[in-house]
Amino acid sequence: MKRSALLCVLTLLLGFTAGLLLNFSQLGGRGLLAPGAAATAAPSTVLHSPQTAAASGDRDSNAPLLDAGNAVLAALKRDDIQALSALVDPERGVTFTPYSTVDPHSDLTFSPDQLSQAGANGTRYVWGYTQGKGDAITMTLPEYLDAYVFNIDYTQAPIIGVNSVLSSGNSLENVEDAYPNDRFLEYYFPGQDPEVGGLDWCALKLVFSDADQTGNYLLVGVIHSEWTI
């Protein structure tokens, strides 16, 4: 009698386990959905390399945005501020944010003409304040671009986020709130130094407007991100 009861219990447990495994496999290994929940695609996209983007539907659907980002990165890599100015939204200008949190009251905004002039006149601007120390970031435009924009060759970024924040420190990530009607790309380098536990990551967000909804993306925001304390 005891053996029969034990066999019955084991049979029920095996059946229950098999049912869970079947549900899990039908969900593609993602996990079990709550009752009544629907599986929906996230509005953001992560492209794990430019090669992945080119070989996927994500590249096709985001091609105008990715091309706009490539043009900005190419101008930055060449230190070509005139070419960069031509990619800026002429009505809104471009706002530079030295750390992840966009602050419209302190971040500097340049029209295309102002950006072009700043690249040549050697004027030193206060771009914000350093994390941790609170010292003023007083630099010329080329100096700022070297330190807080193209601090690494982002044309070689191994991961690209489309409307997706890939990493964050203690600074508020508010790009979606600051630019609610715009789209952004995040070029991301994961941390490499095991001694700091990956905290040496860095990222560059480029924010673009498309006011006429034609895929003519124009630069409105440049956000530097790194680990902050």
Summary of the structure (lengths in Angstrom):
residues: 229
radius of gyration: 23.7
end to end distance: 65.8
largest distance: 94.7
contacts: 625
relative contact order: 0.15
helix: 36%
strand: 21%
